[in-house]
C-alpha cells in the first residue's frame, strides 16, 4: 500500500509539467493556424490531467482564442450570410475572452 501511494505521489508531480507542455503545444499549433490540432491538444489535456487546475484555466482562455482566430480566418473567404455568422461568432469569442480574463484577474 505504501508503495502504491509513493508511486501515485511521484506521478502527480509531473501532472503540472505535462499539462503545461500540452498547453504550449496548443499555443504553437495556434501560432501556425493549425486550429484542429490546437483544440485537440486542449481537449486531450482536459481529459488526461483533470487535476491540473491552473493549466485547465489557461486552456479555457486559449480555446476561446483558437475559436476566435479560426472564425476570423474563415471570414476572409466567406460572403453574405456566412460572413455575418462568422463575424458574430468572432465577436462572441472576443467578448467571452475579455470576460474570462477579467474573472481570472479577480
Secondary structure, 3 states (H helix, E strand, C coil): CHHHHHHHHHHHHHHHHHHHHHHHHHHHHHHCCCHHHHHHHHHHHHHHCCCCHHHHHHHHHHHHHHHHHHHHHHHCCCCHHHHHHHHHHHHHHHHHHHHHHHHHHC
